[in-house]
Amino acid sequence: MAETAITPTQLTSDTAVVITAGTGTAINTSNYMTMAYPKDGQLLIKIQSSNDATSGVLTAGFGVDAQTETYAATNGVTSLFVVGSSAKVKNSDGEIRIDWATSSAGYLQAFYLPTSNQ
């Protein structure tokens, strides 16, 4: 299985961001997706899909709070927003990884949430 690298967008406090439908990186079920997670904090992941069979697994990290998290689009949901915590899903390479179910389709976008000093 190959890797698709995603570059998250840094959000800034008090700054509007337009998120356009149908944009982002297309889900390719032959690949897993990785996102750099260079700092501790939270990452907002937007999964856009109208396919009820779209399902992604965030692989568990390596810390004390590590856990695997599974997210799925259900009932025709068009956008699913997930806030991932670095303490749960960041691996020893400083990345998070998403593996997709073979029936998944749609787009993914990722955003670093601002910290209190941004």
Long-range contacts (C-beta under 8 A, 24 or more apart in sequence): 1-30, 1-31, 1-32, 2-30, 2-31, 2-32, 3-31, 3-32, 3-33, 3-34, 4-28, 4-31, 4-32, 4-33, 4-34, 5-33, 5-34, 5-35, 5-36, 6-33, 6-34, 6-35, 6-108, 6-110, 7-35, 7-36, 7-110, 8-35, 8-36, 8-43, 8-110, 8-111, 8-112, 9-109, 9-110, 9-111, 9-112, 10-111, 10-112, 10-114, 11-44, 11-111, 11-112, 11-113, 11-114, 12-114, 12-118, 13-114, 13-118, 17-111, 19-46, 19-109, 21-48, 21-78, 21-79, 22-48, 22-107, 23-107, 23-109, 24-48, 24-107, 24-108, 24-109, 25-107, 25-108, 25-109, 26-106, 26-107, 27-54, 27-56, 27-100, 27-104, 27-105, 27-106, 27-107, 27-108, 28-100, 29-100, 29-101, 29-102, 29-103, 29-104, 29-105, 32-97, 32-98, 32-99, 32-100, 33-97, 33-98, 33-100, 33-108, 34-95, 34-96, 34-97, 34-98, 35-95, 35-96, 35-98, 35-110, 36-94, 36-95, 37-86, 37-89, 37-90, 37-94, 37-95, 37-96, 38-94, 39-86, 39-112, 39-115, 40-86, 40-87, 40-90, 41-86, 41-112, 41-113, 41-115, 42-83, 42-84, 42-85, 42-86, 42-113, 43-83, 43-84, 43-86, 43-96, 43-110, 43-111, 43-112, 43-113, 44-81, 44-82, 44-83, 44-84, 44-110, 44-111, 44-112, 44-113, 45-81, 45-82, 45-83, 45-84, 45-98, 45-108, 45-109, 45-110, 45-111, 46-79, 46-80, 46-81, 46-82, 46-108, 46-109, 46-110, 46-111, 47-71, 47-73, 47-79, 47-80, 47-81, 47-82, 47-106, 47-107, 47-108, 48-78, 48-79, 48-80, 48-106, 48-107, 48-108, 48-109, 49-73, 49-77, 49-78, 49-80, 49-104, 49-105, 49-106, 49-107, 50-76, 50-77, 50-78, 50-106, 51-103, 51-104, 51-105, 51-106, 52-76, 52-77, 53-101, 53-103, 53-104, 53-105, 54-100, 54-101, 54-103, 54-104, 54-105, 54-106, 55-100, 55-101, 55-103, 55-104, 56-98, 56-99, 56-100, 56-101, 56-104, 57-98, 57-99, 57-100, 58-82, 58-84, 58-88, 58-89, 58-96, 58-97, 58-98, 59-89, 59-91, 59-96, 59-97, 59-98, 59-99, 60-88, 60-89, 61-86, 61-87, 61-88, 61-89, 61-90, 61-91, 61-96, 62-90, 62-91, 62-92, 63-87, 63-88, 63-90, 73-106, 83-113
